[in-house]
Amino acid sequence: MERFTLSPCRPALTIQTQSRAMTPATSQRPTPWWRRYRPDQQWEAYLFLIPSFLGFALFVVLPVLVALLLSFVNWSLLTPPEWVGIANYVQLLTRDSVFRRVMWNTLYFTVTIVPLQLIFGLMMAIALNQAIRGVKVYRLIYFMPVVTTIVAAALIFQWMFNKDYGIISAVFWWLAGATGLPIQPPDWLNSTFWAKPAVVILTLWKNVGFTMVIYLAGLQAIPQELYDAAEVDGAGSWAKFRFVTVPMVSPTTFFLLVIQMIGAFQLFDEAFVMTRGGPAQATTTIVYYIYQNAFQFSRFGKASAIAWVLFAVIFVFTLIQIRLQRRWVHYEAGA
């Protein structure tokens, strides 16, 4: 009986032993890389990012590299490119008087538009942050110029600044008739002095609404407890604005300062449509000068060199602001 019961078990024991012996050999086979999957490293996400990377490389990185290469050649589209090295940069920085003039115009627009835009935007945001009736309608009205087409706005302002029949000139003529004073409206768009303020006024009207909205978001993020504590300490409206509002919106101010400075250096549409860079290049900006050299004078090498000089200027100014922001930008504790 014992042999009868043990004999059937031997094949089973043998098979089990063989299966156990085969298990390590099977586990040693390497898994192909396309079948490996880890929840913390999902390579499928990179497949979805490839179209964005390709678009960025094709439409941003490649044009930038091509522009850098073109800045070292002399090319007019009709002739083969001629390698000139840094001659375009030397001629631009040492012998081009027009470049110095347009650079001065660009700096003028930067130091006038950016501070005024910050001041007016903050004032409008404080006014529209109050609990008044119809505040949403007022916010919409002041923001509407931002979504207005710049070409249409520039054409309207071109008519408004006309000396003979513009609405702004009509106000001057009305004041002259009402007061009897010899008041005459300035010839805005034909004067080398008044053309720049005209472009500044158009730019402020177009972009202050954006500044207002960003400041409005920053104001609504200020804790009410800070104003309550300031009132307990006897602070008035000006003291609360100076010691609570201004420091708490300083990160917003820094953000707007950087992006608006970059935008002021790249000013083009306003001067192109309303004044055509005139009179006598009084409103020609550096981006307008790039456009002229590339598409009017067919100097693609020089235009690329100007673009890279503009990049260097913006980079330096932005780096200075980032370094200086440590002294005047205050972030909320614990942020």
DOLUMKOL-973960 format. One record per residue (C-alpha): residue number from 0; chain; x, y, z. Coordinates in nm, 2 decimals. Example, Ala and Ser with C-alpha at 12.3 -4.5 7.8 and 13.67 -1.06 7.14 Angstrom:
# DOLUMKOL-973960
(rec 0; A; (1.23; -0.45; 0.78)),
(rec 1; A; (1.37; -0.11; 0.71)),
# end
This chain:
# DOLUMKOL-973960
(rec 0; A; (0.00; 0.00; 0.00)),
(rec 1; A; (0.28; 0.24; 0.07)),
(rec 2; A; (0.44; 0.19; -0.27)),
(rec 3; A; (0.10; 0.24; -0.43)),
(rec 4; A; (0.04; 0.57; -0.26)),
(rec 5; A; (0.40; 0.71; -0.31)),
(rec 6; A; (0.45; 0.62; -0.67)),
(rec 7; A; (0.19; 0.86; -0.82)),
(rec 8; A; (0.35; 1.14; -0.61)),
(rec 9; A; (0.69; 1.11; -0.77)),
(rec 10; A; (0.60; 1.24; -1.11)),
(rec 11; A; (0.42; 1.53; -0.94)),
(rec 12; A; (0.72; 1.61; -0.73)),
(rec 13; A; (0.94; 1.59; -1.03)),
(rec 14; A; (0.72; 1.83; -1.23)),
(rec 15; A; (0.71; 2.07; -0.94)),
(rec 16; A; (1.08; 2.07; -0.91)),
(rec 17; A; (1.13; 2.13; -1.28)),
(rec 18; A; (0.88; 2.42; -1.28)),
(rec 19; A; (1.06; 2.57; -0.98)),
(rec 20; A; (1.39; 2.53; -1.17)),
(rec 21; A; (1.25; 2.69; -1.48)),
(rec 22; A; (1.12; 3.00; -1.29)),
(rec 23; A; (1.45; 3.18; -1.24)),
(rec 24; A; (1.55; 3.12; -1.60)),
(rec 25; A; (1.23; 3.28; -1.72)),
(rec 26; A; (1.26; 3.59; -1.49)),
(rec 27; A; (1.61; 3.66; -1.62)),
(rec 28; A; (1.49; 3.76; -1.96)),
(rec 29; A; (1.52; 4.14; -2.01)),
(rec 30; A; (1.19; 4.33; -2.07)),
(rec 31; A; (1.20; 4.54; -2.39)),
(rec 32; A; (1.22; 4.92; -2.33)),
(rec 33; A; (0.89; 4.99; -2.51)),
(rec 34; A; (0.71; 4.75; -2.26)),
(rec 35; A; (0.85; 4.91; -1.95)),
(rec 36; A; (0.60; 5.12; -1.76)),
(rec 37; A; (0.64; 5.30; -1.43)),
(rec 38; A; (0.37; 5.52; -1.29)),
(rec 39; A; (0.62; 5.79; -1.18)),
(rec 40; A; (0.79; 5.81; -1.52)),
(rec 41; A; (0.53; 5.81; -1.79)),
(rec 42; A; (0.71; 5.86; -2.12)),
(rec 43; A; (0.38; 5.90; -2.30)),
(rec 44; A; (0.37; 6.26; -2.18)),
(rec 45; A; (0.67; 6.34; -2.39)),
(rec 46; A; (0.48; 6.22; -2.70)),
(rec 47; A; (0.21; 6.48; -2.64)),
(rec 48; A; (0.48; 6.75; -2.59)),
(rec 49; A; (0.66; 6.67; -2.91)),
(rec 50; A; (0.43; 6.89; -3.13)),
(rec 51; A; (0.48; 7.19; -2.90)),
(rec 52; A; (0.85; 7.13; -2.90)),
(rec 53; A; (0.86; 7.10; -3.28)),
(rec 54; A; (0.66; 7.42; -3.32)),
(rec 55; A; (0.88; 7.61; -3.08)),
(rec 56; A; (1.20; 7.49; -3.25)),
(rec 57; A; (1.07; 7.56; -3.60)),
(rec 58; A; (0.91; 7.90; -3.54)),
(rec 59; A; (1.13; 8.04; -3.25)),
(rec 60; A; (1.46; 7.88; -3.21)),
(rec 61; A; (1.54; 7.83; -3.59)),
(rec 62; A; (1.45; 8.20; -3.68)),
(rec 63; A; (1.66; 8.33; -3.39)),
(rec 64; A; (1.96; 8.13; -3.51)),
(rec 65; A; (1.91; 8.23; -3.87)),
(rec 66; A; (1.89; 8.60; -3.76)),
(rec 67; A; (2.21; 8.56; -3.57)),
(rec 68; A; (2.38; 8.41; -3.88)),
(rec 69; A; (2.24; 8.69; -4.10)),
(rec 70; A; (2.38; 8.96; -3.88)),
(rec 71; A; (2.73; 8.86; -4.00)),
(rec 72; A; (2.65; 8.87; -4.37)),
(rec 73; A; (2.56; 9.13; -4.62)),
(rec 74; A; (2.24; 9.01; -4.81)),
(rec 75; A; (1.97; 9.18; -5.01)),
(rec 76; A; (1.78; 8.88; -5.13)),
(rec 77; A; (1.88; 8.95; -5.49)),
(rec 78; A; (2.25; 8.88; -5.44)),
(rec 79; A; (2.43; 8.59; -5.27)),
(rec 80; A; (2.51; 8.64; -4.90)),
(rec 81; A; (2.85; 8.80; -4.84)),
(rec 82; A; (3.03; 8.72; -4.51)),
(rec 83; A; (3.13; 9.05; -4.35)),
(rec 84; A; (3.19; 8.94; -3.99)),
(rec 85; A; (3.11; 9.21; -3.73)),
(rec 86; A; (3.11; 9.49; -3.99)),
(rec 87; A; (2.73; 9.54; -3.95)),
(rec 88; A; (2.77; 9.59; -3.58)),
(rec 89; A; (3.07; 9.82; -3.62)),
(rec 90; A; (2.89; 10.03; -3.88)),
(rec 91; A; (2.57; 10.04; -3.66)),
(rec 92; A; (2.73; 10.15; -3.34)),
(rec 93; A; (3.00; 10.39; -3.47)),
(rec 94; A; (2.88; 10.54; -3.80)),
(rec 95; A; (2.51; 10.52; -3.82)),
(rec 96; A; (2.36; 10.85; -3.69)),
(rec 97; A; (2.01; 10.73; -3.77)),
(rec 98; A; (2.04; 10.44; -3.53)),
(rec 99; A; (2.14; 10.68; -3.25)),
(rec 100; A; (1.84; 10.89; -3.32)),
(rec 101; A; (1.60; 10.60; -3.32)),
(rec 102; A; (1.76; 10.46; -3.01)),
(rec 103; A; (1.70; 10.80; -2.84)),
(rec 104; A; (1.34; 10.80; -2.95)),
(rec 105; A; (1.29; 10.45; -2.81)),
(rec 106; A; (1.44; 10.55; -2.48)),
(rec 107; A; (1.21; 10.85; -2.47)),
(rec 108; A; (0.90; 10.63; -2.52)),
(rec 109; A; (1.02; 10.39; -2.26)),
(rec 110; A; (1.08; 10.64; -1.98)),
(rec 111; A; (0.75; 10.82; -2.05)),
(rec 112; A; (0.51; 10.54; -2.13)),
(rec 113; A; (0.61; 10.29; -1.86)),
(rec 114; A; (0.59; 10.52; -1.55)),
(rec 115; A; (0.27; 10.69; -1.67)),
(rec 116; A; (0.11; 10.36; -1.75)),
(rec 117; A; (0.19; 10.23; -1.40)),
(rec 118; A; (0.07; 10.54; -1.23)),
(rec 119; A; (-0.26; 10.57; -1.42)),
(rec 120; A; (-0.32; 10.20; -1.41)),
(rec 121; A; (-0.28; 10.19; -1.03)),
(rec 122; A; (-0.51; 10.50; -0.98)),
(rec 123; A; (-0.78; 10.34; -1.20)),
(rec 124; A; (-0.75; 10.01; -1.02)),
(rec 125; A; (-0.79; 10.18; -0.68)),
(rec 126; A; (-1.09; 10.37; -0.80)),
(rec 127; A; (-1.25; 10.06; -0.95)),
(rec 128; A; (-1.18; 9.85; -0.64)),
(rec 129; A; (-1.44; 10.04; -0.44)),
(rec 130; A; (-1.79; 9.91; -0.37)),
(rec 131; A; (-1.98; 10.14; -0.61)),
(rec 132; A; (-2.28; 10.08; -0.82)),
(rec 133; A; (-2.21; 9.95; -1.17)),
(rec 134; A; (-1.84; 9.89; -1.10)),
(rec 135; A; (-1.83; 9.60; -1.34)),
(rec 136; A; (-1.96; 9.82; -1.62)),
(rec 137; A; (-1.69; 10.08; -1.55)),
(rec 138; A; (-1.42; 9.81; -1.55)),
(rec 139; A; (-1.55; 9.69; -1.89)),
(rec 140; A; (-1.54; 10.04; -2.03)),
(rec 141; A; (-1.19; 10.11; -1.92)),
(rec 142; A; (-1.07; 9.77; -2.05)),
(rec 143; A; (-1.23; 9.79; -2.39)),
(rec 144; A; (-0.93; 9.98; -2.55)),
(rec 145; A; (-0.71; 9.69; -2.48)),
(rec 146; A; (-0.90; 9.46; -2.72)),
(rec 147; A; (-0.94; 9.74; -2.98)),
(rec 148; A; (-0.74; 9.69; -3.30)),
(rec 149; A; (-0.44; 9.91; -3.29)),
(rec 150; A; (-0.47; 10.01; -3.65)),
(rec 151; A; (-0.83; 10.13; -3.61)),
(rec 152; A; (-0.73; 10.32; -3.29)),
(rec 153; A; (-0.43; 10.48; -3.45)),
(rec 154; A; (-0.64; 10.60; -3.75)),
(rec 155; A; (-0.90; 10.75; -3.51)),
(rec 156; A; (-0.63; 10.93; -3.31)),
(rec 157; A; (-0.47; 11.05; -3.64)),
(rec 158; A; (-0.80; 11.23; -3.71)),
(rec 159; A; (-0.83; 11.35; -3.35)),
(rec 160; A; (-0.48; 11.51; -3.36)),
(rec 161; A; (-0.54; 11.68; -3.69)),
(rec 162; A; (-0.47; 12.06; -3.66)),
(rec 163; A; (-0.76; 12.18; -3.88)),
(rec 164; A; (-1.06; 11.96; -3.81)),
(rec 165; A; (-0.95; 11.72; -3.52)),
(rec 166; A; (-1.16; 11.70; -3.21)),
(rec 167; A; (-0.86; 11.79; -2.99)),
(rec 168; A; (-0.79; 12.10; -3.20)),
(rec 169; A; (-1.16; 12.19; -3.17)),
(rec 170; A; (-1.12; 12.21; -2.79)),
(rec 171; A; (-0.83; 12.46; -2.83)),
(rec 172; A; (-1.03; 12.67; -3.08)),
(rec 173; A; (-1.33; 12.67; -2.84)),
(rec 174; A; (-1.11; 12.79; -2.55)),
(rec 175; A; (-0.96; 13.06; -2.77)),
(rec 176; A; (-1.31; 13.18; -2.86)),
(rec 177; A; (-1.44; 13.16; -2.50)),
(rec 178; A; (-1.15; 13.33; -2.33)),
(rec 179; A; (-1.03; 13.56; -2.61)),
(rec 180; A; (-0.68; 13.44; -2.56)),
(rec 181; A; (-0.45; 13.37; -2.86)),
(rec 182; A; (-0.47; 13.00; -2.82)),
(rec 183; A; (-0.38; 12.78; -3.11)),
(rec 184; A; (-0.37; 12.40; -3.12)),
(rec 185; A; (-0.03; 12.25; -3.18)),
(rec 186; A; (0.04; 12.07; -3.51)),
(rec 187; A; (0.07; 11.74; -3.34)),
(rec 188; A; (0.16; 11.50; -3.62)),
(rec 189; A; (0.37; 11.75; -3.82)),
(rec 190; A; (0.58; 11.88; -3.54)),
(rec 191; A; (0.91; 11.71; -3.43)),
(rec 192; A; (0.83; 11.81; -3.07)),
(rec 193; A; (0.46; 11.72; -3.04)),
(rec 194; A; (0.46; 11.40; -3.25)),
(rec 195; A; (0.62; 11.20; -2.96)),
(rec 196; A; (0.36; 11.31; -2.70)),
(rec 197; A; (0.09; 11.21; -2.95)),
(rec 198; A; (0.23; 10.86; -2.98)),
(rec 199; A; (0.25; 10.84; -2.60)),
(rec 200; A; (-0.11; 10.95; -2.55)),
(rec 201; A; (-0.23; 10.68; -2.80)),
(rec 202; A; (-0.02; 10.41; -2.63)),
(rec 203; A; (-0.15; 10.51; -2.28)),
(rec 204; A; (-0.51; 10.50; -2.40)),
(rec 205; A; (-0.45; 10.16; -2.56)),
(rec 206; A; (-0.27; 9.98; -2.27)),
(rec 207; A; (-0.37; 10.14; -1.94)),
(rec 208; A; (-0.67; 9.91; -1.92)),
(rec 209; A; (-0.44; 9.60; -1.91)),
(rec 210; A; (-0.24; 9.76; -1.63)),
(rec 211; A; (-0.56; 9.84; -1.44)),
(rec 212; A; (-0.68; 9.48; -1.45)),
(rec 213; A; (-0.35; 9.34; -1.33)),
(rec 214; A; (-0.33; 9.59; -1.05)),
(rec 215; A; (-0.70; 9.52; -0.96)),
(rec 216; A; (-0.61; 9.15; -0.91)),
(rec 217; A; (-0.32; 9.25; -0.69)),
(rec 218; A; (-0.53; 9.49; -0.48)),
(rec 219; A; (-0.80; 9.22; -0.42)),
(rec 220; A; (-0.53; 8.98; -0.30)),
(rec 221; A; (-0.43; 9.22; -0.01)),
(rec 222; A; (-0.57; 9.09; 0.32)),
(rec 223; A; (-0.82; 9.32; 0.48)),
(rec 224; A; (-0.66; 9.26; 0.82)),
(rec 225; A; (-0.37; 9.48; 0.72)),
(rec 226; A; (-0.59; 9.78; 0.65)),
(rec 227; A; (-0.78; 9.72; 0.98)),
(rec 228; A; (-0.45; 9.71; 1.17)),
(rec 229; A; (-0.34; 10.03; 1.01)),
(rec 230; A; (-0.67; 10.20; 1.11)),
(rec 231; A; (-0.62; 10.08; 1.47)),
(rec 232; A; (-0.28; 10.25; 1.46)),
(rec 233; A; (-0.44; 10.57; 1.34)),
(rec 234; A; (-0.33; 10.56; 0.98)),
(rec 235; A; (-0.52; 10.77; 0.73)),
(rec 236; A; (-0.59; 10.71; 0.36)),
(rec 237; A; (-0.25; 10.83; 0.24)),
(rec 238; A; (-0.07; 10.63; 0.51)),
(rec 239; A; (-0.25; 10.31; 0.43)),
(rec 240; A; (-0.18; 10.37; 0.06)),
(rec 241; A; (0.19; 10.43; 0.13)),
(rec 242; A; (0.26; 10.17; 0.39)),
(rec 243; A; (0.01; 9.89; 0.30)),
(rec 244; A; (-0.10; 9.92; -0.06)),
(rec 245; A; (0.22; 10.01; -0.23)),
(rec 246; A; (0.44; 9.75; -0.06)),
(rec 247; A; (0.18; 9.47; -0.10)),
(rec 248; A; (0.14; 9.54; -0.48)),
(rec 249; A; (0.51; 9.57; -0.53)),
(rec 250; A; (0.54; 9.22; -0.69)),
(rec 251; A; (0.26; 9.32; -0.93)),
(rec 252; A; (0.45; 9.64; -1.00)),
(rec 253; A; (0.77; 9.45; -1.07)),
(rec 254; A; (0.59; 9.22; -1.31)),
(rec 255; A; (0.42; 9.51; -1.50)),
(rec 256; A; (0.75; 9.71; -1.50)),
(rec 257; A; (0.93; 9.42; -1.68)),
(rec 258; A; (0.67; 9.34; -1.94)),
(rec 259; A; (0.59; 9.70; -2.01)),
(rec 260; A; (0.95; 9.80; -2.05)),
(rec 261; A; (1.00; 9.52; -2.30)),
(rec 262; A; (0.68; 9.63; -2.48)),
(rec 263; A; (0.80; 9.99; -2.49)),
(rec 264; A; (1.13; 9.89; -2.65)),
(rec 265; A; (0.93; 9.70; -2.91)),
(rec 266; A; (0.70; 9.99; -2.99)),
(rec 267; A; (0.61; 9.98; -3.36)),
(rec 268; A; (0.24; 9.98; -3.46)),
(rec 269; A; (0.15; 10.32; -3.31)),
(rec 270; A; (0.43; 10.50; -3.48)),
(rec 271; A; (0.39; 10.31; -3.81)),
(rec 272; A; (0.02; 10.38; -3.85)),
(rec 273; A; (-0.02; 10.72; -3.70)),
(rec 274; A; (0.30; 10.91; -3.80)),
(rec 275; A; (0.50; 10.67; -4.03)),
(rec 276; A; (0.80; 10.74; -3.81)),
(rec 277; A; (0.79; 11.11; -3.89)),
(rec 278; A; (0.82; 11.39; -3.91)),
(rec 279; A; (1.20; 11.39; -3.97)),
(rec 280; A; (1.23; 11.05; -3.80)),
(rec 281; A; (1.10; 11.20; -3.47)),
(rec 282; A; (0.89; 10.90; -3.39)),
(rec 283; A; (1.10; 10.62; -3.56)),
(rec 284; A; (1.16; 10.35; -3.31)),
(rec 285; A; (1.42; 10.08; -3.32)),
(rec 286; A; (1.18; 9.82; -3.43)),
(rec 287; A; (1.05; 10.05; -3.70)),
(rec 288; A; (1.42; 10.09; -3.81)),
(rec 289; A; (1.45; 9.72; -3.83)),
(rec 290; A; (1.14; 9.71; -4.06)),
(rec 291; A; (1.28; 9.98; -4.28)),
(rec 292; A; (1.62; 9.81; -4.32)),
(rec 293; A; (1.47; 9.47; -4.39)),
(rec 294; A; (1.17; 9.54; -4.61)),
(rec 295; A; (1.24; 9.89; -4.76)),
(rec 296; A; (1.62; 9.90; -4.80)),
(rec 297; A; (1.67; 9.52; -4.84)),
(rec 298; A; (1.95; 9.52; -4.58)),
(rec 299; A; (1.87; 9.20; -4.40)),
(rec 300; A; (2.21; 9.16; -4.25)),
(rec 301; A; (2.20; 9.51; -4.09)),
(rec 302; A; (1.84; 9.45; -3.98)),
(rec 303; A; (1.94; 9.13; -3.80)),
(rec 304; A; (2.23; 9.31; -3.63)),
(rec 305; A; (1.99; 9.58; -3.51)),
(rec 306; A; (1.75; 9.31; -3.38)),
(rec 307; A; (2.04; 9.15; -3.18)),
(rec 308; A; (2.14; 9.49; -3.04)),
(rec 309; A; (1.79; 9.54; -2.93)),
(rec 310; A; (1.79; 9.20; -2.76)),
(rec 311; A; (2.11; 9.29; -2.58)),
(rec 312; A; (1.96; 9.62; -2.45)),
(rec 313; A; (1.64; 9.45; -2.33)),
(rec 314; A; (1.84; 9.17; -2.17)),
(rec 315; A; (2.06; 9.42; -1.98)),
(rec 316; A; (1.77; 9.64; -1.86)),
(rec 317; A; (1.57; 9.33; -1.75)),
(rec 318; A; (1.88; 9.19; -1.56)),
(rec 319; A; (1.92; 9.53; -1.38)),
(rec 320; A; (1.55; 9.52; -1.28)),
(rec 321; A; (1.58; 9.17; -1.15)),
(rec 322; A; (1.88; 9.27; -0.94)),
(rec 323; A; (1.72; 9.59; -0.81)),
(rec 324; A; (1.39; 9.43; -0.72)),
(rec 325; A; (1.54; 9.27; -0.41)),
(rec 326; A; (1.55; 9.62; -0.26)),
(rec 327; A; (1.19; 9.74; -0.32)),
(rec 328; A; (0.97; 9.43; -0.39)),
(rec 329; A; (0.81; 9.30; -0.08)),
(rec 330; A; (0.64; 8.96; -0.07)),
(rec 331; A; (0.38; 8.85; 0.18)),
(rec 332; A; (0.52; 8.66; 0.48)),
(rec 333; A; (0.51; 8.29; 0.42)),
(rec 334; A; (0.46; 8.32; 0.05)),
# end
